C-alpha cells in the first residue's frame, strides 16, 4: 500500500475552475504521460521551499509535531505557500488516499501530490527521500480513514513516535510494556509524578524527562502558612519580606503582617518601647533592651564610661548611669584612666656632667603611653619642660674703657656740648 498526499483545496479549486479554458488546458497537458512540464512550472520539485505549514495551495511537506511555521516559497513552480500553524500546537491532520500506483509512475486520473514530487518521490530511485516512503511493511505511518496516523505495532494503545509525519508517544513500538513516562518522554523518571516531596510538595514534570518538587494545589492547613517549592513558610501578606509570626509550623518575625511599615520594635518584640535604644539616660547611662518589649538604663562602657575630674582624679559610670569617684592616679589621669604621663608634655632628665635629656610623652609601638627621648641640652644650656627647648646665656668680657655718656638733662644742651661729651673733643 502506498500513501499519497492529497491537497483537497487544490482539487476543489480545480473543479470550480474546470469550466475555464485555462483549467481545461492544464488538465489536458497533465494527462499526457512523459511530458516535460518545465515550461509550465508544473511538476517541479517542491522540496526546495521552506518548512511549510498546514496552509497554502501547494503540495504540503511533512508536518512536525506542532506544525510548521510560516510557509516560504515551495520551489520554483510551487507558488506562494500559505501561513503555517503555530509551533507547539496540536499536529495538523494530513489527508491521504490509498493508491496502488507509486509516486514515480505516470500521473493518475486524479491529480495526486506525488505527480510533482520530483526526485524526492518515495517511489523514485536514488538517495533516500526527504519524506519516508510509507509503502514498506515496517513503515511507522499508515493511512487511516483518510488521514495519516502513526501505527501501533505492539498494540499497547500508544502509536509510535517513529512516524515523523504524525508522531505518537510510544518510545518503543516493538515492546508493549514500554510506551512513555508520565511526562511524555522516554527516560526513566527518578520519582513518580504526584508523589509527595519535602514538607508540602508533590513531584511535577520539569520537561519531558525530569521532575521537580512543586507545591501541592490548594492552601495548606494553617491559613497563616503557605507552601513554596515544597516547603512550608510563613505568609507575607504585606510584602515586606518578613513572614507573619502566626504561622505555627515555621513562624516568621512580622508582628503585623498587614502593615508593611512595621515588623518588630528595636528589641525584636511587638509592643511600643518607652524610649530609644541607645538614647541617653541618668548622668552617664544609655538605654538598652531588657527583653523584647522593655528598656533599662545601663552605664556607658569604654572611654565614654569614665572621665577625669582633675590632674590625677577620675570617675567611672556605674549602676543605672551615675558617676562614681575612683582612687586617685599615682601619676596623671588621662581620658578617664590612670597613665604615666599626659601625651604631648615634656620633662627634663639630668644625665650628669651638665648635660640634660629632654623627654616627650607619647605612645610606643605597643600603644602604651610612656616617655621617649626628644632632645639633649649641652652644658651651659637649660632644659625648659614647658616646651622642651634648650636655652643658654650669651656672656662677653667687660670693657672697662667703655664709658656710658650721661643722660641729657631736660632743657637740653647745645649741640656742640653734646658732641664734646660724646667724643671727648672740643667743638667749641
C-alpha positions, 0 to 999 in steps of 0.5 A: 500500500502506498500513501499519497498526499492529497491537497483537497483545496487544490482539487476543489479549486480545480473543479470550480475552475474546470469550466475555464479554458485555462483549467481545461488546458492544464488538465489536458497537458497533465494527462499526457504521460512523459511530458516535460512540464518545465515550461509550465512550472508544473511538476517541479520539485517542491522540496526546495521551499521552506518548512511549510505549514498546514496552509497554502495551495501547494503540495504540503511537506511533512508536518512536525509535531506542532506544525510548521511555521510560516510557509516560504516559497515551495520551489520554483513552480510551487507558488506562494505557500500559505501561513503555517500553524503555530509551533507547539500546537496540536499536529495538523491532520494530513489527508491521504488516499490509498493508491496502488500506483507509486509516486514515480509512475505516470500521473493518475486520473486524479491529480495526486501530490506525488505527480510533482514530487520530483526526485524526492518521490518515495517511489523514485530511485536514488538517495533516500527521500526527504519524506519516508516512503510509507509503502514498506511493511515496517513503515511507522505511518499508515493511512487511516480513514483518510488521514495519516496516523502513526501505527501501533505495532505492539498494540499497547494503545500508544502509536509510535513516535517513529512516524515523523509525519504524525508522531505518537508517544510510544518510545518503543513500538516493538515492546508493549510494556514500554510506551512513555513516562508520565511526562511524555518522554522516554527516560526513566523518571527518578520519582513518580509524578504526584508523589509527595516531596519535602514538607508540602510538595508533590513531584511535577514534570520539569520537561519531558524527562525530569521532575521537580518538587512543586507545591501541592494545589490548594492552601495548606492547613494553617491559613497563616502558612503557605507552601513554596517549592515544597516547603512550608513558610510563613505568609507575607501578606504585606510584602515586606519580606518578613513572614507573619509570626502566626504561622505555627509550623515555621513562624516568621518575625512580622508582628503585623503582617498587614502593615508593611511599615512595621515588623518588630520594635528595636528589641525584636518584640511587638509592643511600643518601647518607652524610649530609644535604644541607645538614647541617653539616660541618668548622668552617664547611662544609655538605654538598652533592651531588657527583653523584647518589649522593655528598656533599662538604663545601663552605664556607658562602657569604654572611654565614654564610661569614665572621665577625669575630674582633675590632674590625677582624679577620675570617675567611672559610670556605674549602676543605672548611669551615675558617676562614681569617684575612683582612687586617685592616679599615682601619676596623671589621669588621662581620658578617664584612666590612670597613665604615666604621663599626659601625651604631648608634655615634656620633662627634663632628665639630668644625665650628669656632667651638665648635660640634660635629656629632654623627654616627650610623652607619647605612645610606643609601638605597643600603644602604651603611653610612656616617655621617649627621648626628644632632645639633649641640652649641652652644658651651659644650656637649660632644659625648659619642660614647658616646651622642651627647648634648650636655652643658654646665656650669651656672656662677653668680657667687660670693657672697662674703657667703655664709658656710658655718656650721661643722660641729657638733662631736660632743657637740653644742651647745645649741640656742640656740648653734646658732641664734646661729651660724646667724643671727648673733643672740643667743638667749641 
